[in-house]
């Protein structure tokens, strides 16, 4: 379901959010999670993410939610070596310099998590269809009722980055490291992002938490990355300015690439099973 359709369906919630953000989030939380949102004494991780949406106004959050502007923050934190190669950035699809681009690359619009075009053969790319998609994506607005105020504050751009490929596989493993008050506690590993989407949960010692589920089913385990300690170190550096941050990375031939920073995983509406683990995650987060 695209953003426009969602906005139409969620119109009553969007209107209610303008009147009373806290009340609207309580209503949506109850509908999605099945239990009440307590903002005065939040206990679970998902409850605390709602608190962050309402009360955490860290100045870096809007920049870190933009795929181009976040590069400034990564550089500021002394981690510029993690940044992927940037071929081009701009606001007009007509200006994309296709002639100078390599055969493989990735086109992204910077203010959305799904606004990506993976190009593995430049000659087969439909440029007119690409232009149409990019123009539509540039106009897309975030759904207000989810309460993630930090998205869409930066004017969107188009960026073109290096295509990353680990070995012969087109399916990069996505390492999402959950940090609480600057300390890594959890690694959410995704496989099959463009097919059968699966995810495993590990602790920072790479122990598989087979009884913990975040929305998707588990997949066959993978070996501990050789650069695990570095992944954790970088995640803690990039998260230390925030109460909570999920820092995402890719690894290609043991080289680490920065992916993105997220402050409200699943907008705080993902079902974490069992419920007791949602409580445990909440205990890791101190909302100063």
C-alpha positions as CSV (number, residue, x, y, z in Angstrom):
1,X,0.0,0.0,0.0
2,X,1.5,3.3,-1.0
3,X,1.7,6.5,1.1
4,X,-1.2,8.3,-0.7
5,X,-3.6,5.3,-0.2
6,X,-2.5,5.1,3.5
7,X,-3.1,8.8,4.0
8,X,-6.7,8.5,2.6
9,X,-7.5,5.5,4.8
10,X,-5.9,7.2,7.8
11,X,-7.5,10.6,7.3
12,X,-9.5,10.5,10.6
13,X,-6.3,9.7,12.5
14,X,-4.4,12.4,10.7
15,X,-7.0,15.0,11.7
16,X,-7.1,13.7,15.3
17,X,-3.3,13.9,15.5
18,X,-3.5,17.7,14.7
19,X,-5.9,18.1,17.6
20,X,-4.3,15.9,20.2
21,X,-1.1,14.0,19.2
22,X,-0.9,12.1,22.5
23,X,-4.6,11.0,22.4
24,X,-4.3,9.9,18.8
25,X,-1.1,7.9,19.5
26,X,-2.8,6.2,22.4
27,X,-5.7,5.2,20.2
28,X,-3.5,3.9,17.4
29,X,-1.3,2.1,19.9
30,X,-4.2,0.3,21.5
31,X,-5.5,-0.8,18.0
32,X,-2.1,-2.0,16.8
33,X,-0.6,-3.4,20.0
34,X,-3.6,-4.6,21.9
35,X,-2.6,-2.9,25.2
36,X,-2.7,0.6,26.5
37,X,-0.1,3.3,26.0
38,X,1.1,4.7,29.3
39,X,3.0,7.9,28.6
40,X,3.6,8.9,32.2
41,X,5.2,5.5,33.1
42,X,6.1,3.8,29.8
43,X,7.4,0.3,30.4
44,X,7.8,-1.5,27.1
45,X,10.2,-0.6,24.3
46,X,7.2,0.3,22.0
47,X,5.7,2.5,24.6
48,X,8.9,4.4,25.1
49,X,9.2,4.9,21.3
50,X,5.8,6.7,21.4
51,X,7.2,8.9,24.2
52,X,10.3,9.7,22.0
53,X,8.0,10.7,19.2
54,X,6.1,13.2,21.4
55,X,8.8,14.6,23.6
56,X,12.3,14.0,22.2
57,X,13.3,17.0,20.0
58,X,16.9,16.3,19.4
59,X,18.1,18.7,16.7
60,X,20.0,16.0,14.8
61,X,17.0,13.7,14.3
62,X,15.6,15.4,11.2
63,X,19.0,15.4,9.5
64,X,19.7,11.8,10.4
65,X,16.4,10.7,8.9
66,X,17.4,12.1,5.5
67,X,19.6,9.8,3.4
68,X,21.7,12.7,2.1
69,X,21.8,15.0,5.2
70,X,22.8,12.1,7.4
71,X,26.2,12.0,5.7
72,X,27.1,15.3,7.5
73,X,26.3,13.7,10.8
74,X,28.3,10.5,10.1
75,X,31.3,12.7,9.1
76,X,30.8,14.9,12.2
77,X,31.0,11.7,14.4
78,X,34.3,10.8,12.8
79,X,33.0,7.8,10.7
80,X,33.2,9.1,7.2
81,X,35.0,6.0,6.1
82,X,31.6,4.2,6.4
83,X,29.9,6.3,3.8
84,X,29.1,4.7,0.5
85,X,30.4,6.3,-2.8
86,X,28.1,9.1,-3.9
87,X,27.9,9.5,-7.6
88,X,25.4,12.3,-7.8
89,X,22.8,14.3,-5.9
90,X,20.1,16.7,-7.1
91,X,16.4,17.5,-7.2
92,X,15.6,17.1,-10.9
93,X,15.4,13.6,-12.5
94,X,16.2,15.3,-15.9
95,X,19.6,16.2,-14.6
96,X,20.8,12.7,-13.8
97,X,24.1,12.1,-15.7
98,X,23.4,8.6,-16.9
99,X,26.2,8.7,-19.4
100,X,28.8,9.0,-16.7
101,X,27.3,6.5,-14.3
102,X,28.6,2.9,-14.1
103,X,26.6,-0.1,-15.3
104,X,25.3,-0.7,-11.7
105,X,24.1,1.8,-9.2
106,X,21.3,2.6,-6.8
107,X,18.9,5.6,-7.1
108,X,17.2,6.8,-3.9
109,X,14.9,9.6,-2.8
110,X,16.3,10.8,0.5
111,X,13.1,11.1,2.7
112,X,11.6,7.6,2.3
113,X,12.6,4.1,3.3
114,X,11.2,2.4,0.2
115,X,12.1,5.0,-2.4
116,X,14.9,3.0,-4.1
117,X,15.6,1.9,-7.6
118,X,18.2,-0.9,-7.9
119,X,19.9,-0.7,-11.3
120,X,22.0,-3.8,-12.2
121,X,22.1,-3.0,-15.9
122,X,22.0,0.6,-17.0
123,X,21.2,-0.3,-20.6
124,X,17.9,-1.9,-19.5
125,X,16.8,1.0,-17.3
126,X,13.5,2.6,-18.4
127,X,14.5,6.3,-17.9
128,X,11.0,7.6,-18.5
129,X,9.5,5.3,-15.9
130,X,12.4,6.1,-13.5
131,X,11.6,9.9,-14.0
132,X,7.9,9.3,-13.3
133,X,8.7,7.3,-10.1
134,X,11.2,9.9,-8.8
135,X,8.9,12.8,-9.4
136,X,6.1,11.0,-7.5
137,X,8.4,10.1,-4.7
138,X,9.7,13.6,-4.3
139,X,6.1,14.8,-3.7
140,X,5.3,12.1,-1.1
141,X,4.6,13.2,2.4
142,X,4.9,11.2,5.6
143,X,1.8,10.1,7.3
144,X,1.2,12.6,10.2
145,X,-0.7,10.2,12.5
146,X,2.3,8.0,13.0
147,X,3.9,10.9,14.9
148,X,7.4,10.7,13.5
149,X,7.8,14.4,13.3
150,X,11.5,14.2,12.3
151,X,10.8,12.7,8.9
152,X,10.4,15.0,5.9
153,X,11.8,18.1,7.6
154,X,14.7,18.3,5.2
155,X,13.7,19.0,1.5
156,X,14.0,15.7,-0.3
157,X,16.7,15.1,-2.9
158,X,17.7,12.3,-5.3
159,X,20.9,10.6,-4.7
160,X,22.8,8.0,-6.7
161,X,25.2,5.7,-4.8
162,X,27.4,2.8,-5.5
163,X,25.7,-0.6,-6.0
164,X,26.9,-2.9,-3.1
165,X,27.3,-6.6,-3.8
166,X,28.8,-9.2,-1.4
167,X,30.3,-12.0,-3.5
168,X,27.9,-13.3,-6.1
169,X,24.7,-12.7,-4.1
170,X,22.4,-9.7,-4.8
171,X,20.9,-10.1,-1.3
172,X,23.0,-8.1,1.1
173,X,22.6,-9.0,4.8
174,X,21.4,-6.0,6.7
175,X,22.7,-5.6,10.3
176,X,20.5,-3.4,12.4
177,X,22.0,-2.6,15.8
178,X,19.7,-1.3,18.5
179,X,21.5,1.1,20.9
180,X,20.0,2.3,24.2
181,X,21.5,5.5,25.7
182,X,24.6,4.9,23.5
183,X,25.0,1.2,24.3
184,X,24.5,-1.6,21.8
185,X,22.2,-4.3,23.1
186,X,20.6,-6.1,20.2
187,X,21.4,-7.0,16.5
188,X,18.5,-7.4,14.1
189,X,19.7,-9.3,11.0
190,X,17.7,-9.1,7.8
191,X,17.9,-11.4,4.8
192,X,15.8,-11.5,1.6
193,X,14.8,-7.9,1.6
194,X,13.7,-8.1,-2.0
195,X,12.1,-11.5,-1.8
196,X,11.3,-13.7,1.2
197,X,11.9,-11.2,4.0
198,X,13.2,-12.9,7.1
199,X,15.0,-11.7,10.2
200,X,16.9,-13.1,13.1
201,X,17.6,-11.5,16.5
202,X,21.1,-11.8,18.1
203,X,22.6,-10.4,21.3
204,X,25.9,-8.6,21.0
205,X,27.9,-11.8,21.5
206,X,26.1,-13.3,18.5
207,X,23.9,-15.6,20.5
208,X,20.7,-16.4,18.4
209,X,17.5,-15.5,20.3
210,X,15.4,-18.2,18.8
211,X,12.3,-17.4,20.9
212,X,12.3,-13.7,20.0
213,X,10.4,-12.4,16.9
214,X,10.2,-9.0,15.3
215,X,7.3,-9.3,12.8
216,X,9.0,-11.7,10.4
217,X,9.9,-15.4,10.6
218,X,13.5,-16.6,11.2
219,X,15.9,-17.8,8.6
220,X,18.8,-20.3,8.6
221,X,21.5,-18.8,10.8
222,X,24.5,-17.1,9.4
223,X,28.1,-17.0,10.6
224,X,29.1,-14.3,13.0
225,X,30.6,-11.4,10.9
226,X,34.3,-11.1,11.3
227,X,33.8,-7.3,11.9
228,X,31.2,-7.7,14.6
229,X,33.2,-5.8,17.2
230,X,33.7,-2.9,14.7
231,X,29.9,-2.9,13.9
232,X,29.1,-2.5,17.5
233,X,31.8,0.1,18.0
234,X,30.5,2.2,15.1
235,X,26.9,1.8,16.2
236,X,27.7,3.1,19.7
237,X,29.6,6.1,18.3
238,X,26.7,7.0,15.9
239,X,24.0,6.5,18.6
240,X,25.6,8.4,21.5
241,X,23.9,11.7,20.8
242,X,20.4,10.1,21.2
243,X,18.3,8.4,23.8
244,X,17.7,5.5,21.4
245,X,18.9,4.8,17.8
246,X,18.9,1.8,15.5
247,X,22.0,2.0,13.4
248,X,22.0,-0.1,10.2
249,X,25.1,-1.4,8.3
250,X,26.0,-3.6,5.3
251,X,29.2,-5.6,5.1
252,X,30.9,-6.3,1.8
253,X,34.2,-8.2,1.8
254,X,34.6,-7.4,5.5
255,X,34.2,-3.7,4.7
256,X,31.5,-1.9,6.7
257,X,29.1,0.5,5.0
258,X,26.7,2.8,6.8
259,X,23.0,2.2,5.9
260,X,20.8,4.5,8.0
261,X,19.8,5.6,11.4
262,X,16.3,5.0,12.7
263,X,14.8,6.4,16.0
264,X,11.4,4.7,16.1
265,X,11.7,1.1,14.8
266,X,8.4,0.3,13.0
267,X,7.0,3.6,14.3
268,X,6.7,1.8,17.7
269,X,3.9,-0.4,16.3
270,X,5.9,-3.6,15.4
271,X,4.7,-6.6,17.3
272,X,7.6,-7.8,19.5
273,X,7.2,-11.4,20.7
274,X,7.1,-12.4,23.4
275,X,5.6,-9.4,25.2
276,X,8.1,-9.9,28.1
277,X,11.0,-9.2,25.7
278,X,9.3,-5.9,24.7
279,X,9.4,-5.1,28.5
280,X,13.0,-6.2,28.7
281,X,14.0,-3.9,25.8
282,X,12.1,-1.1,27.5
283,X,14.2,-1.6,30.7
284,X,17.3,-0.9,28.6
285,X,16.1,2.6,27.7
286,X,16.4,5.5,30.2
287,X,14.3,8.4,29.0
288,X,16.3,11.0,31.0
